Amino acid sequence: MKEVDLLTDLNNPCAFVPTMGALHAGHQSLIRRARELADEVVVSIFVNPLQFENKDDLAKYPSTPKHDSELASEAGATILWRPSYQSIYPGELEKLSSGQIGRSFEGVHRPGHFDGVLTVVNRLFELSRPKYAIFGEKDFQQLFLIKEMAAKLHPEIQIIAAPTIRDNSGLALSSRNVRLSDQGLEGAQVISKVLSASSSESSLTSARQALKQIERQDSFTLDYAEIIDEESFQVADESSIKTRVIIAGWIEGVRLIDNMAMQNSLVRA
């Protein structure tokens, strides 16, 4: 595996996995999926300041460069790309807009976050020009918006969704989990438990009742818990076919998000 700060002489078509580092088994699953699609697999590590509305959160974001190299190579990356800020944003900065959907749910609690995400992903796409780009379903709103952006600006790139990787307790793997104590990790298990209970219900009404369990958890400060229509990212209603439960909140000052598809794709209120 080569480690570079500038991309040159790529063996296209390539598959691309953008990350902010602090790699874990979830990232490795994306890299392995990329390797199934192409011989050349580019993994980027760039902590994008534009998507952090809180400077303290940016400062606390974990950095594990040696570990990242080991995990990326082990999973099958052929190029580990660590671009500089200047190469990503070389001139006057023009942010992309994530629109109304980017201002809902995550966007309510993280103003401007998705504008920053779309801006950096657009630049990474312009520089890497992949045939495939792989993103995890854990950040489902991000995935939705990137698909929309790519369809408009990069129709030649296929956006591949990869399933969320969980630990044995059901907790979704996240780079932020390392900031939780053992007690915090145990408390965070309530997220996947409530998601599982809600997503297995047979109607939207009963699913939303099950979702209310998250409001009664002392260790978890809730930002939102809702069932959305996967096709529109609006609140699900009787006309929704594919639905998904989404949750976000805080434990020990660490913000966690997760989601789960409804097991019954024809669920109704």
Backbone bond lengths (Angstrom), bond angles and torsions (degrees), N, CA, C in turn:
res aa  C-N    CA-C-N  psi(-1)  N-CA   C-N-CA  omega(-1)  CA-C   N-CA-C  phi
1 M - - - 1.467 - - 1.534 109.86 -
2 K 1.321 116.39 130.11 1.467 121.39 175.92 1.524 109.98 -89.70
3 E 1.332 115.94 144.36 1.457 121.26 172.61 1.520 108.28 -114.19
4 V 1.345 116.07 124.78 1.465 120.46 -173.36 1.526 110.27 -136.63
5 D 1.333 115.31 159.32 1.461 119.80 171.30 1.528 111.48 -105.63
6 L 1.346 116.00 -16.62 1.463 121.58 174.78 1.521 108.95 -128.02
7 L 1.319 116.43 140.25 1.461 120.67 178.94 1.518 109.90 -89.88
8 T 1.325 116.40 122.36 1.467 121.17 175.32 1.518 109.01 -140.83
9 D 1.318 115.49 150.23 1.474 122.03 173.73 1.527 112.48 53.45
10 L 1.334 115.50 48.88 1.460 119.09 177.09 1.515 110.28 -71.35
11 N 1.322 115.51 140.85 1.465 120.48 174.04 1.522 108.59 -87.12
12 N 1.322 115.04 89.09 1.467 119.08 -178.77 1.520 110.60 -78.79
13 P 1.338 119.94 155.44 1.462 123.47 0.29 1.530 111.44 -77.26
14 C 1.322 115.50 142.94 1.457 118.82 178.99 1.533 110.01 -114.66
15 A 1.316 114.72 161.37 1.462 121.86 172.62 1.519 107.16 -109.94
16 F 1.323 116.49 140.78 1.458 121.99 -169.42 1.523 110.75 -124.15
17 V 1.339 115.50 132.93 1.465 121.76 176.62 1.528 108.00 -124.55
18 P 1.342 118.20 100.97 1.465 119.65 177.98 1.528 110.90 -81.31
19 T 1.341 117.02 135.68 1.460 121.20 179.01 1.531 108.91 -141.21
20 M 1.333 115.22 170.57 1.459 121.09 171.30 1.525 110.42 -110.57
21 G 1.323 116.76 19.86 1.451 120.04 178.89 1.510 112.61 83.24
22 A 1.340 116.09 -163.15 1.468 121.81 -173.87 1.529 108.48 51.44
23 L 1.321 115.35 50.14 1.460 121.59 -173.27 1.526 111.76 -65.85
24 H 1.337 114.68 151.00 1.454 122.10 177.81 1.528 107.97 -146.18
25 A 1.319 116.42 -171.81 1.470 120.55 -175.28 1.526 112.10 -61.77
26 G 1.322 117.48 -28.33 1.463 119.81 176.71 1.515 111.37 -63.69
27 H 1.329 116.45 -45.37 1.457 120.10 176.33 1.528 111.07 -62.65
28 Q 1.330 115.57 -40.07 1.462 118.49 179.86 1.526 111.59 -60.97
29 S 1.326 116.53 -34.81 1.473 119.07 178.39 1.528 110.73 -64.80
30 L 1.341 116.91 -34.76 1.465 120.57 176.98 1.522 110.58 -67.97
31 I 1.337 116.20 -41.21 1.464 120.64 -179.76 1.532 110.34 -65.46
32 R 1.320 116.65 -41.52 1.472 119.77 178.51 1.529 110.58 -64.28
33 R 1.326 116.24 -38.52 1.477 119.34 176.89 1.525 109.70 -63.64
34 A 1.330 116.47 -40.45 1.463 120.43 178.74 1.520 110.80 -61.97
35 R 1.324 116.45 -39.11 1.469 120.52 -178.52 1.522 111.62 -67.25
36 E 1.318 116.72 -25.97 1.462 120.14 175.44 1.526 111.29 -69.46
37 L 1.328 116.27 -23.01 1.454 121.76 -174.11 1.528 113.23 -97.16
38 A 1.340 116.99 -27.16 1.467 119.74 -175.39 1.524 110.27 -154.62
39 D 1.333 116.17 153.33 1.465 120.88 176.67 1.523 111.16 -75.12
40 E 1.338 116.17 -32.70 1.474 120.67 178.20 1.523 109.00 -95.70
41 V 1.333 115.93 117.49 1.465 121.23 -178.77 1.525 108.91 -121.34
42 V 1.317 115.92 114.67 1.458 122.11 179.89 1.529 109.10 -101.08
43 V 1.327 115.84 125.66 1.466 121.97 175.28 1.520 107.26 -115.14
44 S 1.317 116.73 121.92 1.465 119.62 177.94 1.516 110.30 -99.80
45 I 1.330 115.01 147.90 1.461 121.98 172.12 1.521 106.98 -126.89
46 F 1.329 115.08 109.84 1.457 120.64 -179.63 1.519 107.82 -150.49
47 V 1.335 116.16 115.54 1.463 120.63 177.98 1.526 106.44 -85.09
48 N 1.310 115.22 107.66 1.455 122.61 -170.11 1.528 111.02 -86.76
49 P 1.325 118.51 108.87 1.467 119.36 -177.02 1.520 113.61 -65.65
50 L 1.330 117.79 -21.97 1.461 120.22 -176.45 1.524 113.09 -67.02
51 Q 1.332 117.65 -20.74 1.465 119.06 -176.31 1.522 112.50 -98.80
52 F 1.336 116.74 5.76 1.459 120.69 176.72 1.524 108.88 -104.93
53 E 1.317 116.82 111.55 1.455 119.97 176.96 1.529 111.54 -80.55
54 N 1.346 115.80 -12.74 1.457 122.09 -178.21 1.531 108.52 -119.56
55 K 1.335 117.25 116.36 1.467 120.94 -177.25 1.525 111.73 -64.36
56 D 1.332 117.10 -31.69 1.467 120.01 178.16 1.525 110.73 -65.31
57 D 1.344 116.25 -38.58 1.458 120.88 178.70 1.523 110.26 -64.62
58 L 1.329 116.44 -39.66 1.467 120.94 177.14 1.530 110.16 -63.11
59 A 1.337 116.36 -44.45 1.465 120.37 -178.31 1.526 111.91 -65.04
60 K 1.336 116.27 -30.85 1.463 120.42 -177.00 1.528 112.81 -87.91
61 Y 1.341 117.37 -5.45 1.463 118.72 -176.32 1.532 109.22 -62.09
62 P 1.341 117.92 128.48 1.477 119.95 -172.72 1.529 112.71 -66.42
63 S 1.340 114.61 146.39 1.464 121.53 177.35 1.520 108.92 -128.82
64 T 1.342 115.86 120.05 1.469 121.40 -177.71 1.529 109.35 -136.21
65 P 1.339 117.82 65.44 1.479 120.04 -170.84 1.524 114.97 -59.06
66 K 1.334 118.27 -43.56 1.468 119.81 -178.90 1.530 110.76 -65.55
67 H 1.324 115.93 -44.58 1.471 121.44 178.61 1.527 110.09 -62.33
68 D 1.335 116.52 -39.93 1.465 120.84 178.81 1.528 111.10 -59.33
69 S 1.318 115.88 -44.54 1.475 119.80 -179.75 1.528 110.78 -61.07
70 E 1.313 116.02 -43.58 1.459 120.52 -178.52 1.526 110.85 -63.88
71 L 1.327 116.45 -46.47 1.468 119.73 -176.89 1.526 111.66 -68.89
72 A 1.323 117.28 -40.27 1.465 120.29 179.80 1.526 110.85 -63.42
73 S 1.330 116.37 -45.10 1.466 120.72 179.52 1.520 111.02 -63.80
74 E 1.324 115.78 -44.32 1.468 120.96 -179.32 1.521 111.87 -60.12
75 A 1.342 116.54 -35.48 1.465 120.84 -176.77 1.522 113.14 -82.17
76 G 1.349 117.93 -12.85 1.456 119.31 175.48 1.512 115.89 115.74
77 A 1.338 118.45 10.23 1.460 119.78 176.17 1.525 109.75 -65.18
78 T 1.312 116.65 142.07 1.463 120.90 175.32 1.522 111.54 -101.25
79 I 1.333 116.91 -25.00 1.460 121.68 177.78 1.527 108.91 -136.46
80 L 1.335 116.76 126.95 1.454 122.05 172.01 1.526 106.16 -105.38
81 W 1.316 115.07 114.37 1.469 122.13 -171.71 1.525 108.88 -106.52
82 R 1.351 115.36 120.09 1.461 120.91 178.69 1.531 107.85 -117.06
83 P 1.315 117.90 80.32 1.468 120.02 -176.90 1.526 111.76 -70.48
84 S 1.321 116.07 151.59 1.463 121.17 174.52 1.530 109.58 -82.76
85 Y 1.314 115.79 163.01 1.470 120.52 176.02 1.525 109.85 -58.63
86 Q 1.349 116.12 -40.61 1.466 120.20 -176.86 1.524 111.98 -65.57
87 S 1.332 117.27 -32.62 1.461 118.47 179.99 1.532 111.83 -76.50
88 I 1.332 116.10 -28.75 1.469 119.09 177.08 1.523 110.78 -79.45
89 Y 1.329 115.96 -42.53 1.469 120.98 -178.11 1.533 108.79 -124.19
90 P 1.340 116.96 77.39 1.466 120.07 -172.22 1.529 114.60 -77.45
91 G 1.309 118.48 -20.99 1.458 120.51 -175.41 1.511 111.42 -136.07
92 E 1.308 115.21 -149.87 1.466 120.56 -179.93 1.531 108.69 -62.83
93 L 1.315 115.68 129.55 1.455 121.28 -173.41 1.522 111.21 -82.51
94 E 1.325 115.38 127.27 1.462 121.02 176.47 1.527 108.09 -124.14
95 K 1.318 115.38 107.41 1.459 119.93 -176.69 1.524 111.71 -76.94
96 L 1.340 115.49 144.76 1.448 120.95 169.30 1.523 108.27 -81.08
97 S 1.316 116.36 154.27 1.461 121.40 177.52 1.522 109.98 -101.97
98 S 1.325 115.53 135.20 1.464 120.25 177.53 1.523 111.95 -90.61
99 G 1.324 117.37 -0.55 1.461 121.39 173.48 1.517 114.00 68.45
100 Q 1.337 113.94 -162.40 1.464 120.31 -175.34 1.523 112.03 -63.03
101 I 1.331 117.53 -39.49 1.468 119.59 -179.48 1.524 110.30 -65.71
102 G 1.323 117.13 -36.02 1.454 120.76 178.10 1.519 113.71 -69.40
103 R 1.328 116.61 -12.85 1.469 120.62 177.45 1.525 112.32 -100.11
104 S 1.327 116.82 1.21 1.469 120.38 -179.97 1.529 109.97 -101.64
105 F 1.313 116.71 163.75 1.468 123.80 176.90 1.527 111.20 49.28
106 E 1.342 118.99 -105.82 1.464 120.14 179.00 1.523 111.20 -56.27
107 G 1.320 115.87 -38.84 1.460 120.28 -176.91 1.514 113.98 -64.43
108 V 1.323 117.49 -27.70 1.469 121.16 176.94 1.524 109.77 -64.22
109 H 1.318 116.08 -42.37 1.457 122.00 -174.98 1.526 112.94 -91.82
110 R 1.331 116.35 -15.52 1.464 120.55 179.86 1.530 108.75 -133.56
111 P 1.335 116.90 72.42 1.476 120.36 -175.61 1.527 111.67 -56.79
112 G 1.312 115.97 130.87 1.455 121.73 178.01 1.518 114.66 82.42
113 H 1.331 117.14 -6.42 1.466 120.44 -176.23 1.522 111.94 -56.87
114 F 1.319 117.00 -50.66 1.465 119.49 -174.91 1.525 112.50 -73.65
115 D 1.342 117.80 -25.94 1.468 118.75 171.61 1.530 109.10 -60.23
116 G 1.334 116.13 -43.20 1.461 120.80 178.44 1.509 112.79 -65.58
117 V 1.342 116.75 -39.91 1.464 121.26 178.59 1.531 110.64 -62.66
118 L 1.325 116.90 -49.94 1.463 119.66 -177.81 1.522 111.29 -65.12
119 T 1.323 116.70 -35.83 1.463 120.42 179.66 1.523 110.98 -63.00
120 V 1.330 116.87 -46.69 1.464 118.70 -177.85 1.529 111.61 -72.65
121 V 1.324 118.07 -38.68 1.462 119.70 -179.97 1.532 110.14 -65.18
122 N 1.315 116.76 -38.96 1.462 120.14 176.13 1.532 110.79 -59.04
123 R 1.341 116.82 -44.55 1.464 120.28 179.41 1.534 111.48 -66.31
124 L 1.318 116.34 -42.03 1.468 119.66 178.63 1.526 110.22 -61.97
125 F 1.323 116.84 -39.54 1.465 120.53 177.29 1.530 110.70 -64.12
126 E 1.340 116.94 -42.58 1.466 120.15 -179.47 1.527 111.42 -61.39
127 L 1.324 116.69 -35.86 1.462 120.59 -176.55 1.527 113.05 -84.25
128 S 1.325 117.35 -32.99 1.472 120.01 -176.07 1.527 113.04 -95.48
129 R 1.315 117.24 -27.60 1.474 123.53 179.44 1.536 112.88 46.00
130 P 1.315 116.60 57.58 1.469 119.33 -177.76 1.525 111.96 -79.16
131 K 1.308 115.19 164.06 1.462 119.97 168.96 1.519 110.19 -86.52
132 Y 1.336 115.93 -33.53 1.456 122.21 -179.77 1.533 109.24 -128.33
133 A 1.337 116.30 144.96 1.464 121.44 172.13 1.522 107.01 -133.64
134 I 1.318 115.52 131.00 1.465 120.56 -171.76 1.524 109.59 -111.72
135 F 1.340 115.48 129.08 1.460 122.53 179.06 1.525 109.38 -131.93
136 G 1.316 115.79 146.96 1.457 120.22 179.75 1.516 112.72 -82.69
137 E 1.327 115.84 151.59 1.455 121.08 179.20 1.531 113.09 -75.84
138 K 1.332 117.99 -11.47 1.465 118.85 -178.58 1.528 110.87 -59.18
139 D 1.324 116.24 -40.97 1.468 121.01 175.21 1.539 107.62 -93.23
140 F 1.323 115.73 73.51 1.461 119.23 -167.41 1.531 112.29 -71.12
141 Q 1.319 117.34 -36.76 1.465 119.54 178.00 1.522 110.08 -66.55
142 Q 1.321 116.61 -40.62 1.463 120.95 174.78 1.525 110.63 -59.01
143 L 1.316 117.46 -46.77 1.459 122.32 179.20 1.524 110.70 -58.24
144 F 1.328 116.74 -45.25 1.464 121.81 179.60 1.527 110.38 -58.09
145 L 1.335 116.66 -48.13 1.467 121.05 -176.58 1.523 111.98 -69.03
146 I 1.331 117.15 -36.89 1.470 120.04 178.19 1.527 110.08 -66.41
147 K 1.310 117.15 -39.31 1.465 119.77 176.08 1.521 110.75 -59.48
148 E 1.336 117.05 -43.76 1.467 121.24 179.32 1.530 110.50 -63.03
149 M 1.340 116.10 -46.90 1.461 120.55 -178.87 1.527 111.20 -62.57
150 A 1.340 116.61 -44.88 1.458 120.22 -178.20 1.520 111.56 -64.48
151 A 1.318 117.02 -37.69 1.465 120.29 179.31 1.529 111.12 -60.58
152 K 1.329 116.87 -33.54 1.464 121.21 -178.99 1.523 112.79 -85.19
153 L 1.342 116.60 -44.15 1.463 120.52 -171.27 1.525 114.33 -102.83
154 H 1.330 116.83 -24.21 1.467 120.55 -176.09 1.534 110.01 -138.63
155 P 1.322 117.96 61.18 1.468 119.44 -176.50 1.526 113.47 -63.90
156 E 1.340 117.06 -15.88 1.470 120.72 179.44 1.528 112.12 -77.31
157 I 1.332 118.00 -11.99 1.466 121.86 -177.98 1.524 110.04 -97.96
158 Q 1.313 116.20 129.51 1.464 120.72 175.51 1.525 109.01 -90.56
159 I 1.332 116.22 121.72 1.464 121.28 178.04 1.524 107.96 -89.32
160 I 1.321 115.42 119.80 1.462 121.99 -177.18 1.525 109.13 -106.22
161 A 1.335 116.36 125.43 1.464 121.68 177.50 1.520 109.84 -92.67
162 A 1.320 116.38 131.35 1.469 121.75 179.59 1.526 109.33 -116.13
163 P 1.335 117.76 141.88 1.466 120.84 -175.69 1.526 112.97 -66.10
164 T 1.328 115.29 153.49 1.462 122.13 177.68 1.532 109.86 -66.22
165 I 1.314 116.41 135.23 1.460 122.07 176.06 1.535 108.48 -97.96
166 R 1.321 115.90 132.09 1.465 121.48 -175.92 1.522 110.23 -121.59
167 D 1.333 115.46 154.96 1.461 118.63 173.82 1.526 109.37 -81.71
168 N 1.315 116.71 -176.51 1.466 120.20 -175.02 1.521 113.38 -63.47
169 S 1.334 116.57 -23.23 1.468 120.48 179.99 1.525 112.17 -83.46
170 G 1.346 116.47 -12.52 1.455 120.95 -176.36 1.514 113.30 102.79
171 L 1.335 117.82 -10.53 1.461 121.40 -179.37 1.525 110.50 -66.77
172 A 1.330 116.45 130.22 1.461 120.78 178.31 1.523 110.09 -65.86
173 L 1.329 116.90 133.51 1.453 120.34 178.72 1.527 109.72 -67.29
174 S 1.329 115.37 136.86 1.456 121.33 -179.38 1.517 108.65 -152.32
175 S 1.329 116.62 145.74 1.459 120.47 176.38 1.525 111.05 -61.32
176 R 1.323 117.47 -25.53 1.468 121.62 -178.57 1.530 112.26 -76.20
177 N 1.328 117.80 -17.09 1.470 119.82 -177.03 1.527 112.54 -61.26
178 V 1.335 117.00 -26.22 1.471 119.48 -178.17 1.517 111.72 -65.71
179 R 1.329 117.91 -16.32 1.457 121.37 179.98 1.528 112.31 -86.26
180 L 1.328 117.31 -4.05 1.466 121.21 -179.14 1.524 110.56 -92.23
181 S 1.341 115.78 143.33 1.464 120.90 172.21 1.526 108.85 -73.99
182 D 1.326 116.00 172.68 1.467 119.43 175.97 1.522 110.36 -58.38
183 Q 1.330 116.41 -39.46 1.463 119.95 178.13 1.523 110.95 -65.79
184 G 1.336 116.16 -39.51 1.453 120.02 178.15 1.519 112.66 -65.10
185 L 1.331 116.00 -40.62 1.464 120.28 177.43 1.523 111.12 -62.57
186 E 1.329 115.16 -38.52 1.466 118.91 178.16 1.520 110.48 -67.07
187 G 1.332 116.77 -41.99 1.457 120.20 178.75 1.514 112.84 -64.71
188 A 1.340 116.19 -32.81 1.465 120.72 -178.23 1.517 112.67 -67.93
189 Q 1.314 116.99 -17.03 1.464 119.94 -179.96 1.523 112.47 -63.28
190 V 1.337 116.16 -19.30 1.465 119.38 -179.88 1.532 110.70 -62.36
191 I 1.333 116.98 -28.25 1.468 120.04 -176.70 1.526 110.44 -62.15
192 S 1.331 116.57 -53.32 1.473 119.45 -178.00 1.525 111.24 -68.40
193 K 1.333 116.70 -31.42 1.473 119.30 178.82 1.522 111.01 -65.26
194 V 1.333 116.02 -44.17 1.472 119.46 179.07 1.526 110.53 -69.20
195 L 1.319 117.36 -39.62 1.468 120.20 176.64 1.523 110.92 -59.00
196 S 1.325 116.47 -45.25 1.455 120.99 -179.09 1.520 111.29 -63.38
197 A 1.337 116.15 -42.93 1.463 120.15 -179.92 1.517 111.30 -65.04
198 S 1.321 116.61 -44.15 1.463 120.52 -178.06 1.527 111.56 -68.83
199 S 1.331 116.78 -43.78 1.465 120.60 -175.04 1.525 113.02 -70.13
200 S 1.323 117.49 -16.39 1.462 120.09 -179.23 1.523 112.70 -94.23
201 E 1.347 117.33 -1.43 1.463 120.23 178.72 1.530 110.55 -71.97
202 S 1.317 115.51 161.59 1.466 120.63 -172.59 1.521 113.97 -96.85
203 S 1.330 118.26 -3.57 1.458 120.88 177.63 1.520 109.42 -147.65
204 L 1.329 116.50 160.46 1.454 120.20 177.67 1.527 111.15 -62.95
205 T 1.325 116.27 -37.62 1.460 119.88 -179.69 1.521 111.16 -61.61
206 S 1.315 116.93 -50.69 1.467 119.94 -179.28 1.529 111.05 -68.90
207 A 1.328 117.17 -32.76 1.460 120.43 178.13 1.524 110.62 -65.13
208 R 1.322 116.86 -40.85 1.466 119.69 179.18 1.528 111.35 -70.09
209 Q 1.318 117.01 -31.43 1.462 119.82 175.09 1.525 109.98 -64.93
210 A 1.329 116.72 -44.45 1.461 120.74 178.75 1.527 111.40 -63.58
211 L 1.321 115.79 -33.10 1.459 121.22 -178.73 1.528 111.92 -67.36
212 K 1.326 116.66 -25.65 1.466 120.82 -179.04 1.531 112.58 -65.44
213 Q 1.334 116.67 -15.72 1.469 119.16 177.41 1.529 112.04 -56.63
214 I 1.316 116.85 -31.94 1.457 120.94 -176.50 1.523 111.02 -65.74
215 E 1.340 117.01 -25.56 1.463 120.55 -178.57 1.525 111.59 -72.20
216 R 1.321 116.81 -17.22 1.464 120.34 -175.20 1.534 112.53 -99.70
217 Q 1.325 117.21 11.88 1.457 121.05 -178.40 1.529 110.09 -94.23
218 D 1.331 116.70 115.30 1.464 121.34 -176.56 1.528 112.50 -64.46
219 S 1.333 117.02 -33.13 1.466 120.08 -174.71 1.527 112.87 -80.53
220 F 1.333 117.47 -8.90 1.457 121.63 -172.80 1.525 109.42 -121.04
221 T 1.337 116.64 121.78 1.461 121.74 176.76 1.520 108.40 -96.03
222 L 1.314 116.34 112.17 1.465 121.83 -171.14 1.527 112.52 -80.27
223 D 1.330 116.20 134.41 1.464 122.14 168.13 1.525 110.32 -94.72
224 Y 1.324 116.64 -49.45 1.458 120.10 175.26 1.519 110.07 -159.71
225 A 1.314 115.82 154.98 1.467 124.04 172.98 1.516 105.92 -147.72
226 E 1.333 116.73 118.60 1.464 119.71 -173.92 1.519 110.24 -153.31
227 I 1.310 115.47 167.15 1.463 122.48 173.23 1.524 106.94 -114.31
228 I 1.325 115.12 124.16 1.463 119.34 -175.60 1.526 110.71 -116.42
229 D 1.320 113.88 159.65 1.457 123.46 172.27 1.526 107.35 -82.75
230 E 1.316 117.98 119.80 1.467 120.96 -176.20 1.525 112.94 -63.97
231 E 1.323 117.64 -26.31 1.459 120.08 -175.87 1.523 112.58 -80.18
232 S 1.344 117.79 -26.16 1.462 121.21 -175.58 1.522 113.90 -120.73
233 F 1.307 117.26 -16.08 1.458 125.42 -171.75 1.532 112.05 57.76
234 Q 1.326 115.31 31.37 1.459 121.91 170.43 1.526 107.82 -100.58
235 V 1.338 115.70 165.90 1.461 120.19 175.88 1.522 108.91 -58.34
236 A 1.325 117.24 130.96 1.466 121.82 -176.60 1.523 110.87 -65.73
237 D 1.330 115.47 144.87 1.461 121.07 174.56 1.522 108.52 -138.38
238 E 1.326 116.72 -167.59 1.462 120.77 -174.00 1.522 113.27 -64.36
239 S 1.320 117.11 -21.07 1.471 119.53 -179.62 1.527 112.52 -85.88
240 S 1.327 117.94 -9.55 1.471 121.72 -176.04 1.524 111.01 -71.06
241 I 1.313 116.48 135.61 1.456 122.12 178.34 1.528 110.40 -99.31
242 K 1.337 116.65 -56.93 1.473 121.08 178.14 1.524 108.28 -100.71
243 T 1.319 116.09 120.94 1.462 120.65 -175.44 1.525 110.37 -126.50
244 R 1.339 115.36 158.02 1.454 120.97 -175.52 1.527 109.36 -148.15
245 V 1.316 115.76 139.74 1.461 121.72 177.14 1.518 108.49 -91.13
246 I 1.332 117.18 131.68 1.462 121.35 179.61 1.526 109.58 -125.83
247 I 1.333 116.06 142.46 1.463 122.66 -178.64 1.525 108.69 -140.92
248 A 1.330 116.09 142.93 1.463 121.24 171.35 1.519 109.27 -147.41
249 G 1.324 115.90 146.70 1.455 120.30 177.76 1.509 111.46 179.59
250 W 1.326 115.72 -164.90 1.456 122.15 -170.17 1.516 112.17 -126.66
251 I 1.319 115.24 139.88 1.468 123.06 169.15 1.525 107.36 -136.42
252 E 1.338 116.16 125.45 1.468 121.92 178.49 1.536 112.32 53.45
253 G 1.330 115.94 36.83 1.449 120.02 179.19 1.509 114.99 76.25
254 V 1.331 116.91 9.04 1.470 122.20 179.58 1.521 108.51 -110.51
255 R 1.320 116.86 128.79 1.462 120.42 -178.24 1.523 109.80 -90.06
256 L 1.327 115.73 127.45 1.459 122.58 -178.51 1.519 109.72 -122.29
257 I 1.338 115.83 141.13 1.458 121.35 174.66 1.524 108.90 -128.69
258 D 1.332 114.63 153.37 1.464 119.10 177.90 1.521 107.99 -161.83
259 N 1.321 116.01 167.02 1.462 120.87 179.29 1.513 108.74 -159.24
260 M 1.310 116.04 164.65 1.465 121.25 178.88 1.525 108.84 -155.37
261 A 1.322 115.63 134.27 1.460 119.86 178.03 1.520 109.98 -69.15
262 M 1.345 115.74 142.78 1.456 120.07 174.58 1.520 108.39 -64.75
263 Q 1.308 116.53 135.05 1.461 120.82 -176.76 1.524 111.48 -71.10
264 N 1.325 116.65 -25.27 1.462 121.23 175.83 1.516 108.36 -104.43
265 S 1.339 117.61 105.31 1.458 121.35 -175.21 1.515 112.69 -68.11
266 L 1.322 119.27 -12.36 1.455 122.44 -179.94 1.524 111.32 -108.57
267 V 1.335 117.40 26.71 1.449 121.66 -177.51 1.525 110.65 -59.47
268 R 1.317 116.71 142.72 1.467 123.08 -178.92 1.513 110.42 -134.52
269 A 1.325 114.29 155.07 1.468 118.88 176.48 1.516 110.39 -70.37
